[in-house]
Amino acid sequence: MPKTKEEEKRDKTALIILPIILGGAAAFLLTRKAAADPNKAILYGHVSDVQTEAGINNASVHCAGLTAKTNADGNYSIINIPPGTYGVTFTHPSYYPLEV
């Protein structure tokens, strides 16, 4: 069955890749419209150490009043971000915090 225009609009993905240096750690953030709710967004990505390239476990990622922790591989996601312009803050006890 063909998709409706609303379904096609929801399925379109807008990606933004931001390389970030986090006091010795790098993160790549990807954002896209959430398929479940066209009025919300998802922020997801990976936080890793610049020198070793290993994922950083248990880093905190803060955006729009929401917080996520990275998993053992350094991956994270924050869902249900309302429309708007936000800063993103990365923190971990072993690294300097970064706000972008």
C-alpha positions as a printed Julia matrix, in Angstrom:
100×3 Matrix{Float64}:
  0.0    0.0    0.0
  1.49   3.41  -0.93
  2.43   5.78   1.87
  0.42   8.92   2.51
  2.14  12.3    2.22
  2.19  12.55   6.02
  3.91   9.15   6.31
  6.47  10.14   3.67
  7.13  13.41   5.48
  7.63  11.56   8.79
  9.96   9.01   7.21
 12.28  11.6    5.7
 15.42  11.88   7.73
 17.41  15.06   8.16
 20.87  14.28   9.45
 23.29  16.69  11.01
 26.74  15.38  11.85
 28.67  17.46  14.33
 32.22  16.47  15.21
 32.83  17.55  18.78
 35.97  17.53  20.85
 35.17  16.81  24.5
 38.3   17.5   26.56
 40.05  14.54  24.97
 36.89  12.8   23.77
 35.09  13.04  20.48
 31.39  12.67  19.79
 29.41  12.52  16.6
 25.8   13.59  16.94
 23.04  12.69  14.57
 19.57  14.17  14.76
 16.46  13.15  12.89
 12.74  13.51  13.13
 11.21  10.79  15.27
  9.07   8.5   13.15
  6.55   7.99  15.97
  5.86  11.71  16.46
  6.56  14.23  13.69
  6.64  17.03  16.27
  9.49  15.51  18.29
 13.12  14.72  17.5
 15.74  12.18  18.5
 19.34  13.0   19.34
 21.7   10.04  19.18
 25.37   9.4   18.74
 28.62   8.1   20.12
 31.14   9.52  22.6
 34.72   8.22  22.37
 38.19   9.06  23.59
 40.23  10.89  20.95
 43.49   9.13  21.75
 42.25   5.54  22.11
 39.03   5.85  20.06
 37.35   3.69  22.72
 33.74   4.46  23.58
 33.28   6.31  26.87
 30.91   4.49  29.22
 28.55   6.39  31.53
 29.06   9.88  30.05
 26.03  12.15  30.52
 24.44  13.88  27.53
 22.02  16.73  28.35
 19.64  18.38  25.86
 16.31  20.2   26.23
 16.05  19.31  29.91
 16.48  15.62  29.1
 19.48  13.45  29.99
 20.92  10.2   28.66
 23.89   8.12  29.77
 26.19   6.44  27.28
 26.32   2.67  27.29
 29.47   0.52  27.53
 30.22   1.26  23.84
 29.74   5.03  24.24
 26.39   5.18  22.4
 23.43   7.27  23.57
 20.01   8.5   22.47
 17.58  11.11  23.76
 14.01  10.84  22.48
 10.97  13.15  22.48
 12.86  16.42  22.08
 10.31  19.18  21.38
 10.84  21.63  18.5
 13.35  24.36  19.28
 17.01  25.28  19.38
 19.02  23.7   22.17
 22.53  23.36  23.44
 23.93  19.93  24.15
 26.17  19.32  27.15
 28.5   16.34  27.59
 29.89  15.5   31.02
 31.98  12.71  32.53
 34.07  12.72  35.74
 37.29  11.93  33.82
 36.86  14.61  31.12
 36.23  18.33  30.92
 32.55  19.15  30.26
 31.57  20.5   26.87
 28.53  22.53  25.86
 27.71  23.06  22.19
